[in-house]
Amino acid sequence: MRREEFSHVCPGELVAITGGYAFVPNPLPPVLEVDWDLARDLDRAGRSLAKLDGQASLVQNKALIVRPLATREAIQSARLEGTHTQVAEVLLQESAGPAKDPTEASNNQEVINYLRASTMGERWLADGRPINSFLLRSLHDVLLRRTRGERMSPGSFREKQVLIGTRDDSPETARFVPPPPEHVLPAIENLVSFMTADTTYPPLISAGIAHYQFETIHPFEDGNGRLGRLCIPLQLMATDAITYPLIYLSPFFEERRGEYLRLLKVVSTQGVWTEWLRFFLRAVYTQAEDARSRVELILELHDRYRALASQQRSKGPLVAVDLVMERPVLTVADVQDRAQCSYPAAKRALETLTELGIVMLMPPSHPQRWIAQELIDKVYAV
C-alpha cells in the first residue's frame, strides 16, 4: 500500500508502521454529498426491502423462510473468503456430524457457525439489547469455533498488525493495510455507536457506511469479511429498517467480488462514498427482489407438499412436511420429536413423504436420513 495512492480528501489518515503505512479511518459519521442518483437508488432499495418485510409478516411460521435464506447467505459468504461447500453436505453435517474428510468438515463447519452466529445475533436483538463490542466479539467467537481460524484469537480484537493481500506481501506491497492494533478498540466503539444511535443518514445509507468502516478497521485476525456481512441485517433490524432477517448481500458481493473490493478501497484512497453506496444499495435492491422470489417459491412448495400430505389418513406426514421445510435433511428421530409420536409412526410419515416425492432416502453411506432434494435445488441453490 503506497502513500501516493491516498488523496488529501481520503476519510482517514496514514500512520507509519514498520515497513510502510497503515490507514486509520476517521470517526463516523462522514460528511456526504447526496445526489439524485443516490437518492433514487435509496428509494428503490427501500421500497423493495419494505415489500419483502411485508411479505414475511404474512407468513405464520417464519422459520420456513428465514432458514433457507440464511443458509444460502452463509454458503455465499464463505465463498467470498475462498471456502467452497455444497448445500447438501452442509445440511448433512449439521444433522449427522462432521464429514470424514477434515478439510470438508472444516469448510462445512464455517457455514454452520455462520448460521449459529446469525441466530445468536437475532436473539440478542430480540431481547432488546443493542449492538455493541461484546456482541461483535461473541459472534466472532462462534464463527471461528472448530474451523481453520480457531487459532486466530476467536472472540478477541487483534493485538497485531494485519495486511490484506497475499501471504508474501509486506506493508508496502499489500492491497490494503488496516489500522495498527491500538486504534482498533476506539474505532470499534465509534462504529457500534454509529450503528445503533446515529440518525444522520437513513438506515440503508448508514448500513453501507458501517459495512465499509468495519471492513476497513478489520478488527480481528480472521473472519472479518464474514462478520462484517453478517452485521448488515443485524444493523437493519436494530434500526427498525426491517423486522425479519431476510436480506443478505453476500451473493451480490460474491458475483461482483472485484468491484466490491475496488469500491471499498476507493472510499479509503479517494473519499468517494457515492459510488460505493450506490453499489451497496443496488445489492440491497437485487437481493431483496431475489429473496421475495424465493419466499414465494418456498410458500408454493409448502402449499403443494401440504396438499399432498393432507390426503393421508395419518397426521404424521402433514407434521413432517413443516419440518422438512425447515430442515431438508432429517431423521426419523427428528420427526418423532416434532410430532410427539412413536418411532414407527414417524418412520411411516417419512416413508409416505418418500412415496409422494417430497423426500428421498439417502444412500447407505448416510443411513436413515432423508433429504428434500427438490427443495434444496429450487430454494437453496446458489
C-alpha positions as CSV (number, residue, x, y, z in Angstrom):
1,M,0.0,0.0,0.0
2,R,1.7,3.2,-1.2
3,R,1.3,6.6,0.3
4,E,0.7,8.2,-3.0
5,E,-2.5,6.2,-3.5
6,F,-4.3,8.3,-0.9
7,S,-5.6,11.7,-1.8
8,H,-5.8,14.7,0.5
9,V,-9.6,14.1,0.8
10,C,-9.4,10.5,2.0
11,P,-11.6,9.8,5.1
12,G,-8.7,9.0,7.4
13,E,-5.0,9.3,7.9
14,L,-1.9,7.3,7.1
15,V,0.2,6.3,10.1
16,A,3.8,5.0,9.8
17,I,4.4,1.4,10.8
18,T,7.4,-0.9,10.3
19,G,7.9,-1.3,6.5
20,G,5.3,1.2,5.4
21,Y,2.0,2.8,6.3
22,A,-1.4,1.8,7.7
23,F,-4.8,3.5,7.2
24,V,-6.8,4.7,10.2
25,P,-10.4,5.8,9.2
26,N,-11.9,8.9,10.6
27,P,-14.6,8.5,13.2
28,L,-18.2,8.2,11.9
29,P,-20.4,9.8,10.6
30,P,-18.7,11.1,7.4
31,V,-20.0,14.2,5.6
32,L,-21.7,13.0,2.4
33,E,-22.9,14.8,-0.7
34,V,-26.2,13.1,-1.7
35,D,-27.0,13.4,-5.4
36,W,-30.2,12.5,-7.2
37,D,-28.9,9.1,-8.4
38,L,-28.1,8.1,-4.9
39,A,-31.5,9.2,-3.7
40,R,-33.2,7.2,-6.5
41,D,-31.2,4.1,-5.6
42,L,-32.1,4.6,-1.9
43,D,-35.8,4.9,-2.7
44,R,-35.8,1.8,-4.9
45,A,-33.9,-0.3,-2.4
46,G,-36.1,0.9,0.5
47,R,-39.3,0.1,-1.3
48,S,-38.1,-3.4,-2.3
49,L,-37.0,-4.1,1.2
50,A,-40.3,-2.9,2.7
51,K,-42.2,-5.3,0.3
52,L,-40.0,-8.2,1.4
53,D,-40.6,-7.4,5.1
54,G,-44.3,-7.1,4.4
55,Q,-44.4,-10.4,2.6
56,A,-42.6,-12.0,5.5
57,S,-45.1,-10.6,8.0
58,L,-47.9,-12.7,6.4
59,V,-46.0,-16.0,6.9
60,Q,-47.1,-17.6,10.2
61,N,-44.0,-19.8,10.6
62,K,-41.1,-17.6,9.9
63,A,-38.6,-20.5,10.1
64,L,-39.9,-21.7,6.8
65,I,-38.4,-18.7,5.0
66,V,-35.7,-17.4,7.4
67,R,-33.7,-20.7,7.5
68,P,-33.3,-21.3,3.7
69,L,-32.2,-17.7,3.0
70,A,-29.8,-17.6,5.9
71,T,-28.2,-20.9,4.8
72,R,-27.8,-19.6,1.3
73,E,-26.1,-16.5,2.7
74,A,-23.8,-18.5,4.9
75,I,-22.6,-20.5,1.9
76,Q,-22.1,-17.5,-0.3
77,S,-20.3,-15.5,2.4
78,A,-17.9,-18.4,2.9
79,R,-17.2,-18.5,-0.8
80,L,-16.2,-14.9,-0.8
81,E,-13.4,-16.0,1.6
82,G,-12.4,-18.9,-0.7
83,T,-14.3,-21.6,1.2
84,H,-16.5,-23.7,-1.2
85,T,-19.1,-26.1,0.2
86,Q,-22.3,-27.7,-1.1
87,V,-25.7,-27.2,0.4
88,A,-26.5,-30.9,0.9
89,E,-23.1,-31.6,2.6
90,V,-23.6,-28.7,5.0
91,L,-27.1,-29.8,5.9
92,L,-25.9,-33.4,6.3
93,Q,-23.0,-32.4,8.6
94,E,-25.4,-30.3,10.7
95,S,-27.6,-33.4,11.0
96,A,-25.1,-36.3,11.2
97,G,-21.9,-34.7,12.5
98,P,-18.5,-33.9,10.8
99,A,-17.6,-35.3,7.4
100,K,-14.8,-37.8,7.3
101,D,-12.6,-35.5,5.2
102,P,-11.1,-32.9,7.6
103,T,-11.0,-30.2,5.0
104,E,-14.6,-30.7,4.0
105,A,-15.6,-30.9,7.7
106,S,-13.9,-27.6,8.4
107,N,-15.4,-25.9,5.4
108,N,-18.9,-27.1,6.3
109,Q,-18.4,-26.0,9.9
110,E,-17.7,-22.5,8.8
111,V,-21.1,-22.3,7.2
112,I,-22.8,-24.0,10.2
113,N,-21.1,-21.5,12.5
114,Y,-22.3,-18.6,10.4
115,L,-25.9,-19.8,10.8
116,R,-25.4,-20.2,14.6
117,A,-23.9,-16.7,14.8
118,S,-26.8,-15.3,12.8
119,T,-29.3,-16.9,15.2
120,M,-27.4,-15.6,18.2
121,G,-27.4,-12.0,16.8
122,E,-31.1,-12.2,16.1
123,R,-31.9,-13.4,19.6
124,W,-29.6,-10.7,21.1
125,L,-31.7,-8.0,19.3
126,A,-35.0,-9.7,20.2
127,D,-34.0,-9.5,23.8
128,G,-33.8,-5.7,23.4
129,R,-30.0,-5.5,23.7
130,P,-28.0,-3.1,21.4
131,I,-25.2,-4.0,19.0
132,N,-22.0,-3.4,21.0
133,S,-18.4,-4.6,21.0
134,F,-19.2,-7.5,23.3
135,L,-21.8,-8.8,20.7
136,L,-19.2,-8.5,17.9
137,R,-16.6,-10.4,19.9
138,S,-19.2,-13.1,20.8
139,L,-20.3,-13.5,17.2
140,H,-16.7,-13.8,16.1
141,D,-16.0,-16.5,18.7
142,V,-18.9,-18.5,17.3
143,L,-17.8,-18.0,13.7
144,L,-14.3,-19.4,14.3
145,R,-15.1,-22.4,16.5
146,R,-13.7,-25.7,15.2
147,T,-12.6,-24.2,12.0
148,R,-9.2,-23.4,10.5
149,G,-9.5,-20.0,12.1
150,E,-9.8,-21.3,15.6
151,R,-6.1,-20.4,16.3
152,M,-6.7,-16.8,15.2
153,S,-7.8,-15.5,18.6
154,P,-11.6,-16.1,18.3
155,G,-13.6,-13.5,20.2
156,S,-10.7,-11.1,20.7
157,F,-9.9,-7.9,18.9
158,R,-6.5,-8.3,17.2
159,E,-3.3,-7.3,19.0
160,K,-1.1,-7.4,16.0
161,Q,-0.8,-5.6,12.6
162,V,-2.5,-7.4,9.7
163,L,-2.3,-6.9,6.0
164,I,-4.9,-7.5,3.3
165,G,-3.2,-9.3,0.3
166,T,-1.2,-12.4,-0.2
167,R,0.9,-14.2,2.4
168,D,4.1,-12.9,0.8
169,D,3.0,-9.2,0.9
170,S,4.7,-6.5,3.0
171,P,3.0,-3.3,4.2
172,E,4.4,-1.7,1.0
173,T,3.0,-4.3,-1.4
174,A,-0.2,-5.3,0.3
175,R,-3.5,-4.3,-1.3
176,F,-4.6,-2.6,2.0
177,V,-3.2,-2.2,5.5
178,P,-5.8,-1.7,8.2
179,P,-5.1,0.4,11.3
180,P,-2.5,-0.6,13.9
181,P,-4.0,-2.6,16.8
182,E,-4.0,0.3,19.3
183,H,-6.5,2.0,17.0
184,V,-8.9,-0.9,16.8
185,L,-10.9,-0.6,20.1
186,P,-11.6,3.2,19.8
187,A,-12.6,2.7,16.2
188,I,-15.0,-0.1,17.0
189,E,-16.6,1.8,19.9
190,N,-17.3,4.7,17.5
191,L,-18.6,2.2,14.9
192,V,-21.1,0.5,17.2
193,S,-22.3,3.9,18.5
194,F,-22.9,4.9,14.9
195,M,-24.7,1.6,14.1
196,T,-27.2,1.9,16.9
197,A,-27.7,5.6,17.8
198,D,-26.6,7.9,14.9
199,T,-29.5,9.2,12.8
200,T,-27.5,11.4,10.5
201,Y,-28.5,9.3,7.5
202,P,-31.3,6.9,6.6
203,P,-30.8,3.3,7.8
204,L,-29.7,1.9,4.5
205,I,-27.1,4.6,3.9
206,S,-25.9,4.1,7.5
207,A,-25.6,0.3,6.9
208,G,-23.5,0.9,3.8
209,I,-21.2,3.3,5.7
210,A,-20.9,0.9,8.7
211,H,-20.0,-2.0,6.4
212,Y,-17.2,0.0,4.8
213,Q,-15.9,1.1,8.3
214,F,-16.0,-2.4,9.7
215,E,-14.0,-3.9,6.8
216,T,-11.6,-1.0,6.9
217,I,-10.9,-1.4,10.7
218,H,-10.5,-5.2,10.2
219,P,-10.8,-5.7,14.0
220,F,-10.0,-9.4,14.1
221,E,-7.2,-11.5,12.9
222,D,-9.5,-13.6,10.8
223,G,-13.2,-13.8,9.9
224,N,-13.7,-10.0,9.3
225,G,-15.5,-10.4,5.9
226,R,-18.0,-12.9,7.2
227,L,-18.7,-11.0,10.4
228,G,-19.0,-7.7,8.5
229,R,-21.6,-9.1,6.1
230,L,-23.4,-10.8,9.0
231,C,-23.8,-7.4,10.7
232,I,-25.7,-5.9,7.8
233,P,-29.1,-7.5,8.5
234,L,-28.5,-7.1,12.3
235,Q,-27.9,-3.4,11.9
236,L,-31.0,-3.0,9.8
237,M,-33.0,-4.9,12.4
238,A,-31.6,-2.8,15.2
239,T,-32.6,0.4,13.4
240,D,-36.1,-0.9,12.6
241,A,-35.4,-0.8,8.8
242,I,-36.5,-4.5,8.7
243,T,-38.3,-6.8,11.1
244,Y,-37.1,-10.1,9.8
245,P,-33.6,-11.2,8.9
246,L,-34.2,-11.9,5.2
247,I,-31.8,-9.5,3.4
248,Y,-28.4,-10.9,2.7
249,L,-25.9,-9.3,0.4
250,S,-23.1,-11.9,0.0
251,P,-24.5,-13.4,-3.2
252,F,-24.4,-10.0,-4.9
253,F,-20.9,-9.2,-3.5
254,E,-19.6,-12.7,-4.4
255,E,-20.8,-12.3,-8.0
256,R,-19.1,-8.9,-8.3
257,R,-16.1,-9.6,-6.0
258,G,-13.7,-7.4,-7.9
259,E,-15.9,-4.4,-7.9
260,Y,-16.9,-4.9,-4.3
261,L,-13.2,-4.8,-3.2
262,R,-12.3,-2.0,-5.5
263,L,-15.1,0.3,-4.3
264,L,-14.3,-0.3,-0.7
265,K,-10.7,0.8,-1.3
266,V,-11.7,3.8,-3.4
267,V,-13.6,5.2,-0.3
268,S,-10.3,4.9,1.6
269,T,-8.0,6.3,-1.0
270,Q,-10.1,8.9,-2.6
271,G,-13.0,9.6,-0.3
272,V,-15.5,8.6,-3.0
273,W,-18.5,7.5,-0.9
274,T,-21.3,7.8,-3.5
275,E,-20.1,5.1,-5.9
276,W,-19.7,2.6,-3.0
277,L,-23.1,3.5,-1.5
278,R,-24.9,3.2,-4.9
279,F,-23.3,-0.3,-5.3
280,F,-24.4,-1.2,-1.8
281,L,-28.0,0.0,-2.5
282,R,-28.1,-2.0,-5.7
283,A,-27.1,-5.0,-3.7
284,V,-29.9,-4.4,-1.3
285,Y,-32.4,-4.0,-4.1
286,T,-31.2,-7.0,-6.0
287,Q,-31.1,-9.3,-3.0
288,A,-34.5,-8.1,-1.7
289,E,-36.0,-8.9,-5.1
290,D,-34.3,-12.3,-5.1
291,A,-35.5,-13.0,-1.5
292,R,-39.1,-12.2,-2.5
293,S,-38.9,-14.7,-5.3
294,R,-37.5,-17.4,-3.1
295,V,-40.1,-16.7,-0.4
296,E,-42.9,-17.1,-3.0
297,L,-41.3,-20.4,-4.2
298,I,-41.0,-21.7,-0.6
299,L,-44.6,-21.0,0.1
300,E,-45.7,-22.6,-3.2
301,L,-43.7,-25.8,-2.4
302,H,-45.0,-25.7,1.2
303,D,-48.6,-25.5,-0.1
304,R,-48.1,-28.3,-2.6
305,Y,-46.5,-30.5,-0.1
306,R,-49.2,-29.9,2.5
307,A,-51.9,-30.6,0.0
308,L,-50.3,-34.0,-0.8
309,A,-49.7,-34.8,2.8
310,S,-53.2,-33.8,3.9
311,Q,-54.7,-36.5,1.8
312,Q,-53.2,-39.2,4.0
313,R,-55.1,-40.8,6.9
314,S,-52.4,-40.1,9.4
315,K,-51.4,-36.6,10.6
316,G,-47.8,-37.6,10.7
317,P,-46.9,-36.7,7.1
318,L,-48.5,-33.3,7.5
319,V,-46.4,-32.5,10.6
320,A,-43.3,-33.9,8.8
321,V,-43.9,-31.5,5.8
322,D,-43.4,-28.4,8.0
323,L,-40.2,-30.0,9.5
324,V,-38.9,-30.7,6.0
325,M,-39.3,-27.1,5.0
326,E,-37.2,-26.0,8.0
327,R,-34.7,-28.9,7.9
328,P,-34.2,-30.5,4.4
329,V,-32.0,-33.3,5.8
330,L,-33.7,-35.1,8.7
331,T,-34.1,-38.4,10.5
332,V,-36.9,-40.4,12.0
333,A,-36.0,-39.1,15.4
334,D,-36.4,-35.5,14.2
335,V,-40.0,-36.3,13.0
336,Q,-40.7,-38.2,16.2
337,D,-39.6,-35.2,18.3
338,R,-41.7,-32.7,16.3
339,A,-44.8,-34.9,16.0
340,Q,-44.6,-36.3,19.5
341,C,-45.3,-39.7,18.2
342,S,-43.8,-43.2,18.2
343,Y,-40.7,-44.1,16.2
344,P,-42.7,-46.5,13.9
345,A,-45.2,-43.7,13.2
346,A,-42.5,-41.2,12.5
347,K,-40.8,-43.6,10.1
348,R,-44.1,-44.3,8.3
349,A,-44.6,-40.5,7.9
350,L,-41.2,-40.2,6.2
351,E,-41.9,-43.3,4.0
352,T,-45.2,-41.6,3.0
353,L,-43.4,-38.4,2.0
354,T,-40.9,-40.5,0.0
355,E,-43.8,-42.1,-1.9
356,L,-45.2,-38.6,-2.6
357,G,-41.8,-37.5,-4.0
358,I,-41.2,-34.9,-1.3
359,V,-38.2,-36.5,0.2
360,M,-35.9,-39.4,-0.7
361,L,-33.9,-41.8,1.4
362,M,-30.2,-41.0,1.3
363,P,-27.6,-43.6,0.2
364,P,-26.4,-46.3,2.7
365,S,-23.3,-44.2,3.4
366,H,-25.8,-41.9,5.3
367,P,-28.1,-44.4,6.8
368,Q,-31.6,-43.5,7.9
369,R,-31.5,-39.9,6.7
370,W,-34.0,-38.4,4.3
371,I,-33.3,-35.4,2.0
372,A,-35.7,-32.9,0.3
373,Q,-33.8,-32.6,-2.9
374,E,-36.3,-30.6,-4.8
375,L,-36.5,-28.0,-2.0
376,I,-32.7,-27.8,-1.9
377,D,-32.4,-27.5,-5.7
378,K,-35.0,-24.8,-6.1
379,V,-34.6,-22.7,-3.0
380,Y,-31.2,-23.2,-1.5
381,A,-29.4,-23.1,-4.9
382,V,-26.6,-20.6,-5.1
